[in-house]
Amino acid sequence: MAKVIEGLYYAESHEFVKVEGDFGYVGITDFAQGQLGTVVYVDMPEVGDEVTAGESFGAVESVKAASDLISPVSGEVVEINEVLEDEPERINEDAFAFWIIKVKLSDKSELDSLMDAAAYKASCE
């Protein structure tokens, strides 16, 4: 069973959001990295770009497939995880530690439409 962490928000498209104050760290879940296999490239937006809940903000490419990244929240990208530019495979080591973008949340009520850990775990079974 893939690792699921309590206290995070999960999207049906297998992204997670870790909320700290007005910011959300967005990445792919352990389940998603397991399905993809070895990640070889992460296509990320630029700092200052706007992301919109439910819309693509980049892609993750693996040896098996490429998968769009769908933002679970809306807001401004304030940071990207630069480690992933040179070492995208770090996502396979710990998908939750290696978030992809940090977003200044523009509408925290969007979090209400995401799943908690128990609901996400059930959706993966």
Secondary structure, DSSP 4 states (H G I P E B T S, - for coil): -----TT-EE-TTSEEEEEETTEEEEEE-HHHHHHH-SEEEEE---TT-EE-TTSEEEEEEESS-EEEEE-SS-EEEEEE-THHHH-TTHHHH-TTTS--EEEEES-GGGGGGSB-HHHHHHHH-
